[in-house]
Amino acid sequence: MKEHEKLGFPLSNRRGIYESEVEVTSRSTGEQYPVTDLSKGIVGWESQDDPSNPRNFPARRKWFLLVLISMITLISPFASSVFASAAVLAREELGNTSSILETFTVTGYLFGYMAGPLLFSPLSELFGRTIILNIGTTCFVLFQVGCALAPSIRALIGFRLLTGIGGSACLATGGGVVSDLFVAEERGLAMSIYQAGPLLGPVLGPICGGFIAERAGWRWVFWVLVIGGGTLTSLVMVFNRETNPTVLIRRKTAHLQKALGKADLRSCFDTQGDKLQLPLTRRLSMPLQLLFRSPIVSMIAIYIAIVYGCMYLLFTTVTEVFQSTYHWRLDISGLSNLGIGAGFIAGQLAFGLLSDRMIARQKRRNNGEYEPEMRLSLSIYFAICLPASFFWYGWSVEAKTHWIVPIVGLFPFGFGMVGIFGTLQTYIIDSYPRYAASGTAAVTVTRSLLGALLPLAGSPMYAALGYGWGNSLLGFITLALLPLPIVFGRVGKGLRQRFAVAL
């Protein structure tokens, strides 16, 4: 029995070390995990079936961890829009007369989404997912108290910004967790579950916020977030487990160095030198490196940002449209988002059922070789839904048809958004599995910028163009962007290989 077997680490060093970018996938894919080889001073997994490898966790445990992350990822985007229906009440109580400041009480949260991932994502790749998530969500809950007690509109905007930074931790780490736990053929279903929060949360927010604000006052919107967020944060702290393979192997390496007295042992993920010695600023720059040095990531980030900005423009104006056009009360005006919500649910089911099956079929056609671009062919069908929805919704409101018509018109938008988000974000995870958290952070930062700014143009646009031509303008923009998913599939592989990004 070898030295580290006596310490509880059975050795299986016959398989060698694999250092490619896509180095940790399952046996079923024909690829190998890096394993321990003490003769070379390298510490990795103990075998291809090492139960401490997150990819080898029992299926029940994998899905439990994913659902746990998905729950906290629901409450954070929920907080982004739950105040939309209550903003007018806060304006009246705090004596605000500026429509821009009123809009910032809602969208200021998204500026936090811009700053947070730039910090949390690379730190989660360095120190682990769990500690970063715990710190971020704790700050998210504590700053909600500040929002509830805010004495002025500017203080409210400031606390909303801080809660957005804390709330972004789940978005900054979630993509990495999906990459840690699941192989490419399973990520479609995993992403459909995980992204339910970022998409359904903003829909549920105005629905619940209107009822809470009307009956208990706008400050109770934040007290509800304190209660809900605090409960979920407690559950995550108790039951969540670390999944980042580089962090797990680094901990194992440190343990063996001490136990065996071999200071020269190194992690299989740091075979070209001790990357812990890299400057922290270089590590923190990974999301920006992916955003600005990888053209395919830049193109996808801009595309997602535009459609995401359109989504938040709808979220910040739909309730107002139904109050002014159909004379709905504040508490029930949030129900106008049910069309988008139903589209999200249908899209989740479609994406979850089709994505992984399509990957398996295309992989068989490609002699068993998987390429991330295989996932993109599905996105074009979802992208078609966006312009159709804008034309339908806009002109039905302009014509003052029955209220059910524009609500149904928002259904294709929700359906299409799920497919676009799912395929493109999973593509980035597949392309950069080692830096999945930073890749999703690059997208999150860009989309949050337009998500925060574009709604500012909503009221002036509708005032100038009306609901028909105003939404048609958005429809023409998304129509012009329709070929982009096809372009991504055609040029993605070449751009990935030509502009490789690594620390």
Sequence and secondary structure as in RCSB ss.txt:
>XXXX:A:sequence
MKEHEKLGFPLSNRRGIYESEVEVTSRSTGEQYPVTDLSKGIVGWESQDDPSNPRNFPARRKWFLLVLISMITLI
SPFASSVFASAAVLAREELGNTSSILETFTVTGYLFGYMAGPLLFSPLSELFGRTIILNIGTTCFVLFQVGCALA
PSIRALIGFRLLTGIGGSACLATGGGVVSDLFVAEERGLAMSIYQAGPLLGPVLGPICGGFIAERAGWRWVFWVL
VIGGGTLTSLVMVFNRETNPTVLIRRKTAHLQKALGKADLRSCFDTQGDKLQLPLTRRLSMPLQLLFRSPIVSMI
AIYIAIVYGCMYLLFTTVTEVFQSTYHWRLDISGLSNLGIGAGFIAGQLAFGLLSDRMIARQKRRNNGEYEPEMR
LSLSIYFAICLPASFFWYGWSVEAKTHWIVPIVGLFPFGFGMVGIFGTLQTYIIDSYPRYAASGTAAVTVTRSLL
GALLPLAGSPMYAALGYGWGNSLLGFITLALLPLPIVFGRVGKGLRQRFAVAL
>XXXX:A:secstr
  HHHHTT     SS    SSS    GGGT    B BGGGTEE BSSTT TTSGGGS HHHHHHHHHHHHHHHHH
HHHHHHTTTTTHHHHHHHHT   HHHHHHHHHHHHHHHHHHHHHHHHHHHHH HHHHHHHHHHHHHHHHHHHHT 
SSHHHHHHHHHHHHHHHTHHHHHHHHHHHHH  GGGHHHHHHHHTHHHHHHHHHHHHHHHHHHHHH THHHHHHH
HHHHHHHHHHHHHH     HHHHHHHHHHHHHHHHT TT EEGGGTTS GGGS HHHHHTHHHHHHHH HHHHHH
HHHHHHHHHHHHHHHHHHHHHHHHHS   HHHHGGGGHHHHHHHHHHHHHHHHHHHHHHHHHHHHTTT   GGGG
GGGHHHHHTHHHHHHHHHHHHHHTT  THHHHHHTHHHHHHHHHHHHHHHHHHHHH GGGHHHHHHHHHHHHHHH
HHHGGGGHHHHHHHHHHHHHHHHHHHHHHHTTTHHHHHHHHHHHHHHHT    
